[in-house]
Amino acid sequence: MVVAIMGLGTVAGLLTFAAALILGQSLLSAFALYVVAGVLTSLLVAAGIYFRSS
């Protein structure tokens, strides 16, 4: 389950990273968005699973 959550976070981060680069953001800014999107997605999915199971 943890691997699936982290996988979703990574995919969301990579999509955000690619979109930021396509839209002309700097590499550092795109990487920051990658980290933020990945972490937020992982936290939201984990919270959803937690509240659904309880």
N, C-alpha and C positions, 0 to 999 in steps of 0.2 A: 504494500500500500504506500509506503514512504517513497519507494522508487517511482511509482506512478505519479505521485504528487510532485516530486522533484522534476520528473520528465515533463509534466505539463508546464511547470514554471520555466524550464529551459526552453521549451518550444515557444512559449509566449515571449520570452526574452529575446530569442533569436529573430522572431518576426518583428518585434519592435525595433531591434537593432538594424535589420535590413530596411525597414520603412524609414527610419531616421536617416540612414545613409542615402537612400534614394531621394529623400526630401532635402538633402544638402546640409545636414548637420555635420559638425566636426566628428572625428573619430572618438575623441574623448567624451563628447556629449552623447554620442550614440551608445558608447559603452556604459555610461552612467544610466541611460534609459534602459539598457539591457538588464542591468543589475536590479534596478527598481521594479521593472515589470516582472522579472523572474521571481523576486522575493514576494511582491504583493500577490501575484497569482498563486504561488505556493501557499501563502498564508490564508488566502480566501478559500482555496480548495480544501485545505486542512480544516479550517473552521466550519465549512459546510459539511464535511464528513463527520466532524465531531458533534455538531448540533443535530445532524440527522440520525446519528446512532444513539443519541442520549434521549 
